Amino acid sequence: MSSTEALTPGSLERVLLKLGFTEHPAPTMEGLQRLYAAWCRKVPFDNIRKLVHMNTQDAGPLPGDDAADFFEAWLAYGTGGTCWAGNGALHTLLVSLGFQAARGLCTMLIAPDIPPNHGSVVVTHDETPYVVDASMLHSEPLRLDASSPTAIVHPAWGVQCERRGDQWFIRWRPLFGAEGLDCRFEDLSVTRDTFRERHEATREWSPFNYELHIRLICGETIVGAALGQRVELDRHGAFVQTRIEEDERQRLLIDELGIHEEMVHRLPSDRPTPPPPWSRTAQNAALDQDQG
């Protein structure tokens, strides 16, 4: 592990303290369980800083691309990041504590035949890989077992995993649709540069470039926002959506999810998300424009 792959001792202590640890969790399965459970309740998946960055047309590195930047913002404002930033930071925290962790490359199958669009984290313990994902926030390490399906059983954040051919698929529940979504693992170990390149590629288009998305475990419920809706996956498994206006959005972020007021006040209003460049809708629109 190079020095650039680890937090400084001072930063590590501050991060652990905010996560609720007065001592370093040991690189054991118990330590992994405690650390990931704390992460899922303290570090949101969100695109707050990215929306601010895109709104100001900042040409600098995307927020949270560097783990030190991610954690400094989290310590100051309570913000997390999207998948490349959040999982990159979680990976750095884990290797800083001595866990055998790797960055995973995945595809969220929002459409068939699309390139990999999601970063995750895989920790190996006793020669067995476990997923700890900073976006899905499934609270417990998910074992990848080639011989049989595995699952995290919970009404709000439960997930199912199975191997199809030579790839693992995780079925989980995003906040933008009650029906669930498959995440397919393409590679269990990729480089930091791969994460950075994939992250930078989202500057052109991403579903997280236009409208607020945030997700965090609160008690026995997942609470967040997506596509102009306040969303809960509650302790009974219900998918509850309510439209939120600006005042309610601020209250949700500040009072319920712990985002600092300064950052919330910098957050731009939602913009309609255009169709992705690879979609038929976008391609037809481009063709019409060329012909016009």
C-alpha angles and dihedrals in degrees: 000000000000123000090252089060094058136065118243113258091252094050092045092055092050092048094048092047092054089047088056101258123130090179132036112270108239118245091254132111090262090050091049092049093051095044096048093045089053092047092053091055099040108033116057127210100234145143097215098119091040091055090051090047094049093044092057091044090234109185093199126101114303114263115275094011086125113055093222090056091047093054095042089056092045091051092048103037109012092242125142125187147237121283101285093047098038097045091042089055093045089051091052092049091050096049089045087060095047101259119146095242133162136183113251126210117216145165122231099213098225086141135006122264098018125141122256109291107170137069122206140167129247122194120195117214123172088352091302121115120228127188118226106178123193092202105043091042097201093169097225131062109262115222118224105218119179092196101055143004118271133199147186104226114213131121094232108032104016118138135186127216131193138163117240112187106318097335136080121229124198119200112206141155118252120194094244096066136023095212096074133238137241121235113198121201113226099174131006094208128034133155132266087247090058090055091047094049093047091047092050090049089063090068090083094051137345133150085239096059098078116028134039117267122177134158133181138155111248112182107308093338137078108228128189149105136266135168094357094311133111103228133196130184096197133205090266093053096254119149106223122187130181128174113248129206125202098276092048091047090055092048091050093050098042105032102031105028101031101237113158115253093235092061094042091054090054092054113110123226117267119273124202111268110240120220114274116265092246094054123104090238093058093043092051091048091051090049092050090050092051092049092046 
